[in-house]
Amino acid sequence: MFSMHLIKSGEVSEQFKDDFKILFDHRQIADYDLEGDFPLEEINDLIIRSENFLHFVKEKYA
């Protein structure tokens, strides 16, 4: 729904569509894969993606 309502309308950049997919996939692994483990470098990348989106939301809607 995020993509359908916000990405396709152009209100939110395509970049965040890819970021949300990556973040969602990693969340699924963290929640449901008991053997799932992420290297620190990958975790830092996910944090940066999340912070970039948060910055966008604050700039646009706050």
N, CA, C and O atoms as a MOPAC input file, in Angstrom:
PM7 MOZYME 1SCF
protein

 N      0.82200 1    -1.19000 1     0.00000 1
 C      0.00000 1     0.00000 1     0.00000 1
 C      0.87700 1     1.27000 1     0.00000 1
 O      0.53200 1     2.27600 1    -0.62000 1
 N      1.99300 1     1.20000 1     0.69500 1
 C      2.90800 1     2.33800 1     0.72700 1
 C      3.31700 1     2.72100 1    -0.69100 1
 O      3.24300 1     3.88500 1    -1.08700 1
 N      3.74700 1     1.72000 1    -1.44000 1
 C      4.18700 1     1.97500 1    -2.80900 1
 C      3.04000 1     2.47100 1    -3.67500 1
 O      3.20500 1     3.41200 1    -4.45100 1
 N      1.89000 1     1.84600 1    -3.54600 1
 C      0.75500 1     2.19600 1    -4.38500 1
 C      0.27900 1     3.63200 1    -4.14500 1
 O     -0.06800 1     4.33900 1    -5.09000 1
 N      0.26300 1     4.05200 1    -2.89900 1
 C     -0.29000 1     5.36700 1    -2.59100 1
 C      0.74300 1     6.49500 1    -2.56600 1
 O      0.41800 1     7.63200 1    -2.91000 1
 N      1.95200 1     6.20500 1    -2.17500 1
 C      2.92600 1     7.28400 1    -2.00600 1
 C      4.04000 1     7.29500 1    -3.05200 1
 O      4.47700 1     8.36600 1    -3.47100 1
 N      4.49800 1     6.13600 1    -3.47200 1
 C      5.57400 1     6.08600 1    -4.46600 1
 C      5.03300 1     6.40300 1    -5.85800 1
 O      5.56800 1     7.26400 1    -6.55600 1
 N      3.97900 1     5.71000 1    -6.25400 1
 C      3.42800 1     5.90900 1    -7.60600 1
 C      2.89700 1     7.32000 1    -7.81700 1
 O      2.91300 1     7.83100 1    -8.93700 1
 N      2.42700 1     7.94900 1    -6.74800 1
 C      1.91800 1     9.31600 1    -6.86300 1
 C      3.05800 1    10.32900 1    -6.96900 1
 O      2.83900 1    11.48000 1    -7.34500 1
 N      4.27500 1     9.89400 1    -6.63700 1
 C      5.42900 1    10.78800 1    -6.68600 1
 C      5.64700 1    11.55700 1    -5.40100 1
 O      6.57500 1    12.35900 1    -5.30300 1
 N      4.79800 1    11.31900 1    -4.41600 1
 C      4.93900 1    12.03800 1    -3.14300 1
 C      6.20100 1    11.61400 1    -2.39300 1
 O      6.80100 1    12.40900 1    -1.67000 1
 N      6.59300 1    10.36000 1    -2.57400 1
 C      7.78400 1     9.82300 1    -1.93200 1
 C      8.69800 1     9.25800 1    -3.02200 1
 O      8.22900 1     8.62100 1    -3.96600 1
 N      9.99000 1     9.49300 1    -2.88600 1
 C     10.98800 1     9.07000 1    -3.87000 1
 C     11.02400 1     7.55100 1    -4.03900 1
 O     10.79600 1     6.79700 1    -3.09300 1
 N     11.31700 1     7.12200 1    -5.27300 1
 C     11.47900 1     5.69700 1    -5.59300 1
 C     12.54300 1     5.04400 1    -4.71200 1
 O     12.45600 1     3.85300 1    -4.41400 1
 N     13.53700 1     5.81300 1    -4.29900 1
 C     14.61700 1     5.28900 1    -3.46600 1
 C     14.05100 1     4.61700 1    -2.21800 1
 O     14.54300 1     3.57100 1    -1.79500 1
 N     13.02800 1     5.21000 1    -1.63800 1
 C     12.49300 1     4.66900 1    -0.39500 1
 C     11.71800 1     3.37600 1    -0.61800 1
 O     11.57000 1     2.57300 1     0.30400 1
 N     11.23200 1     3.17200 1    -1.81800 1
 C     10.56200 1     1.90400 1    -2.13700 1
 C     11.55300 1     0.75500 1    -1.98200 1
 O     11.24700 1    -0.26400 1    -1.36200 1
 N     12.73200 1     0.92900 1    -2.54800 1
 C     13.76900 1    -0.10100 1    -2.44800 1
 C     14.24000 1    -0.26900 1    -1.00400 1
 O     14.44900 1    -1.38800 1    -0.53500 1
 N     14.40100 1     0.85100 1    -0.31100 1
 C     14.83600 1     0.79200 1     1.08300 1
 C     13.82200 1     0.03900 1     1.94400 1
 O     14.20400 1    -0.77700 1     2.78200 1
 N     12.54200 1     0.31000 1     1.74100 1
 C     11.51100 1    -0.36300 1     2.52500 1
 C     11.51200 1    -1.86000 1     2.26000 1
 O     11.31000 1    -2.65100 1     3.18100 1
 N     11.73500 1    -2.25400 1     1.02400 1
 C     11.79300 1    -3.68400 1     0.68900 1
 C     12.95500 1    -4.34500 1     1.42300 1
 O     12.79500 1    -5.41400 1     2.01000 1
 N     14.09800 1    -3.72100 1     1.38900 1
 C     15.28300 1    -4.26400 1     2.06000 1
 C     15.05600 1    -4.33200 1     3.57100 1
 O     15.35200 1    -5.34800 1     4.20000 1
 N     14.53500 1    -3.25900 1     4.14600 1
 C     14.28300 1    -3.23300 1     5.58900 1
 C     13.24800 1    -4.27400 1     5.98900 1
 O     13.40700 1    -4.94400 1     7.01000 1
 N     12.18800 1    -4.41800 1     5.19500 1
 C     11.15500 1    -5.39900 1     5.49700 1
 C     11.72600 1    -6.81300 1     5.44800 1
 O     11.46600 1    -7.62300 1     6.33800 1
 N     12.50000 1    -7.10500 1     4.41400 1
 C     13.08900 1    -8.43700 1     4.28500 1
 C     13.98400 1    -8.76400 1     5.48600 1
 O     13.95000 1    -9.87800 1     6.01000 1
 N     14.77300 1    -7.79800 1     5.90700 1
 C     15.65100 1    -8.02200 1     7.06300 1
 C     14.84800 1    -8.16600 1     8.35600 1
 O     15.21700 1    -8.93800 1     9.24100 1
 N     13.77500 1    -7.43800 1     8.45600 1
 C     12.92400 1    -7.57100 1     9.64100 1
 C     12.31800 1    -8.97100 1     9.70400 1
 O     12.24400 1    -9.57600 1    10.77300 1
 N     11.88600 1    -9.48100 1     8.55300 1
 C     11.31600 1   -10.82500 1     8.51700 1
 C     12.35100 1   -11.85900 1     8.99600 1
 O     12.02500 1   -12.76000 1     9.76800 1
 N     13.57100 1   -11.72000 1     8.53800 1
 C     14.63500 1   -12.63700 1     8.95100 1
 C     14.87400 1   -12.50900 1    10.45700 1
 O     14.97500 1   -13.51300 1    11.16200 1
 N     14.96400 1   -11.28300 1    10.93800 1
 C     15.22200 1   -11.06600 1    12.36200 1
 C     14.09400 1   -11.61300 1    13.23300 1
 O     14.34500 1   -12.13600 1    14.31900 1
 N     12.85300 1   -11.49600 1    12.76200 1
 C     11.70900 1   -11.95400 1    13.55500 1
 C     11.50700 1   -13.46100 1    13.50700 1
 O     11.12700 1   -14.06400 1    14.51100 1
 N     11.75500 1   -14.07500 1    12.36200 1
 C     11.32700 1   -15.46000 1    12.17200 1
 C     12.43800 1   -16.47600 1    11.90900 1
 O     12.18200 1   -17.67900 1    11.97400 1
 N     13.63200 1   -16.04400 1    11.62100 1
 C     14.72400 1   -16.97000 1    11.34700 1
 C     15.63500 1   -17.03100 1    12.57100 1
 O     16.41900 1   -16.11600 1    12.82100 1
 N     15.52100 1   -18.11600 1    13.32700 1
 C     16.29800 1   -18.24300 1    14.55800 1
 C     17.80000 1   -18.24100 1    14.29800 1
 O     18.58500 1   -17.91100 1    15.18700 1
 N     18.19500 1   -18.60200 1    13.10700 1
 C     19.61000 1   -18.64200 1    12.74400 1
 C     20.04800 1   -17.34300 1    12.06300 1
 O     21.22300 1   -17.16900 1    11.74200 1
 N     19.09500 1   -16.43500 1    11.84500 1
 C     19.41000 1   -15.19900 1    11.14200 1
 C     20.38600 1   -14.33700 1    11.92300 1
 O     20.20400 1   -14.08800 1    13.11500 1
 N     21.40500 1   -13.89400 1    11.24400 1
 C     22.42000 1   -13.05900 1    11.87100 1
 C     22.93000 1   -12.08600 1    10.81300 1
 O     23.10900 1   -12.45800 1     9.65300 1
 N     23.16000 1   -10.85200 1    11.21500 1
 C     23.61000 1    -9.83700 1    10.27100 1
 C     24.95800 1    -9.28800 1    10.70800 1
 O     25.17000 1    -9.01900 1    11.89000 1
 N     25.87000 1    -9.12200 1     9.75800 1
 C     27.14700 1    -8.49000 1    10.09400 1
 C     26.93100 1    -7.01700 1    10.45800 1
 O     25.98400 1    -6.37600 1    10.00300 1
 N     27.82600 1    -6.51200 1    11.28000 1
 C     27.72400 1    -5.13000 1    11.75400 1
 C     27.65000 1    -4.13700 1    10.59700 1
 O     26.90900 1    -3.15800 1    10.68000 1
 N     28.39300 1    -4.36600 1     9.53400 1
 C     28.38800 1    -3.47800 1     8.36900 1
 C     26.98300 1    -3.38600 1     7.75500 1
 O     26.52800 1    -2.31000 1     7.36500 1
 N     26.31700 1    -4.52800 1     7.68100 1
 C     24.96800 1    -4.56800 1     7.12200 1
 C     23.97200 1    -3.85500 1     8.04600 1
 O     23.07500 1    -3.15400 1     7.57800 1
 N     24.13200 1    -4.03600 1     9.32800 1
 C     23.26200 1    -3.36600 1    10.29900 1
 C     23.42200 1    -1.85600 1    10.18700 1
 O     22.43700 1    -1.11700 1    10.20600 1
 N     24.65400 1    -1.40400 1    10.07200 1
 C     24.89500 1     0.03700 1     9.93500 1
 C     24.25000 1     0.59100 1     8.67200 1
 O     23.72500 1     1.70500 1     8.68200 1
 N     24.28300 1    -0.17800 1     7.58000 1
 C     23.62300 1     0.24200 1     6.34100 1
 C     22.11000 1     0.37600 1     6.55400 1
 O     21.49800 1     1.33600 1     6.08600 1
 N     21.51700 1    -0.57900 1     7.25200 1
 C     20.07700 1    -0.53400 1     7.51200 1
 C     19.71000 1     0.66700 1     8.38500 1
 O     18.67100 1     1.29400 1     8.18000 1
 N     20.54800 1     0.97800 1     9.33700 1
 C     20.31700 1     2.14700 1    10.19800 1
 C     20.35300 1     3.42100 1     9.36400 1
 O     19.51100 1     4.30000 1     9.54400 1
 N     21.30600 1     3.52900 1     8.46500 1
 C     21.41600 1     4.71500 1     7.60600 1
 C     20.17500 1     4.85300 1     6.72600 1
 O     19.63900 1     5.95100 1     6.58000 1
 N     19.71500 1     3.74400 1     6.13800 1
 C     18.50800 1     3.77800 1     5.31000 1
 C     17.31000 1     4.26800 1     6.12900 1
 O     16.52000 1     5.08800 1     5.66000 1
 N     17.18900 1     3.76300 1     7.33700 1
 C     16.07800 1     4.15400 1     8.21600 1
 C     16.16700 1     5.62900 1     8.59400 1
 O     15.16300 1     6.34100 1     8.56900 1
 N     17.35100 1     6.08200 1     8.93900 1
 C     17.54300 1     7.47700 1     9.31200 1
 C     17.26900 1     8.42000 1     8.14100 1
 O     16.71700 1     9.50300 1     8.33700 1
 N     17.64700 1     8.01800 1     6.92700 1
 C     17.37500 1     8.83800 1     5.74100 1
 C     15.87500 1     9.01100 1     5.53800 1
 O     15.40900 1    10.10700 1     5.22800 1
 N     15.11800 1     7.92900 1     5.71200 1
 C     13.67300 1     8.02500 1     5.55700 1
 C     13.07200 1     8.89700 1     6.66100 1
 O     12.19500 1     9.71800 1     6.39500 1
 N     13.53200 1     8.72300 1     7.87500 1
 C     13.03600 1     9.53900 1     8.98400 1
 C     13.31900 1    11.01900 1     8.73300 1
 O     12.47000 1    11.86900 1     9.00100 1
 N     14.49600 1    11.32300 1     8.22500 1
 C     14.84700 1    12.71300 1     7.90100 1
 C     13.90700 1    13.24700 1     6.82200 1
 O     13.42900 1    14.37700 1     6.92900 1
 N     13.63800 1    12.46000 1     5.79300 1
 C     12.72000 1    12.87000 1     4.73400 1
 C     11.32900 1    13.18200 1     5.30300 1
 O     10.73500 1    14.20900 1     4.97400 1
 N     10.82800 1    12.30700 1     6.14000 1
 C      9.48500 1    12.48900 1     6.72300 1
 C      9.44400 1    13.75400 1     7.57200 1
 O      8.49300 1    14.53100 1     7.48400 1
 N     10.46200 1    13.96200 1     8.38600 1
 C     10.49500 1    15.15800 1     9.23500 1
 C     10.53600 1    16.43300 1     8.39400 1
 O      9.84600 1    17.40700 1     8.69800 1
 N     11.35100 1    16.42100 1     7.33300 1
 C     11.45000 1    17.59400 1     6.46100 1
 C     10.13900 1    17.87700 1     5.72100 1
 O      9.73800 1    19.03200 1     5.57900 1
 N      9.48800 1    16.83600 1     5.25900 1
 C      8.30700 1    17.00500 1     4.42600 1
 C      7.02900 1    17.22700 1     5.23900 1
 O      6.16100 1    17.99400 1     4.82300 1
 N      6.90600 1    16.57400 1     6.37700 1
 C      5.62400 1    16.56500 1     7.08200 1
 C      5.62800 1    17.21200 1     8.46600 1
 O      4.56600 1    17.41300 1     9.05600 1
 N      6.80300 1    17.53800 1     8.98600 1
 C      6.84000 1    18.10200 1    10.35300 1
 C      6.70800 1    19.60600 1    10.33000 1
 O      6.71900 1    20.24300 1    11.38300 1

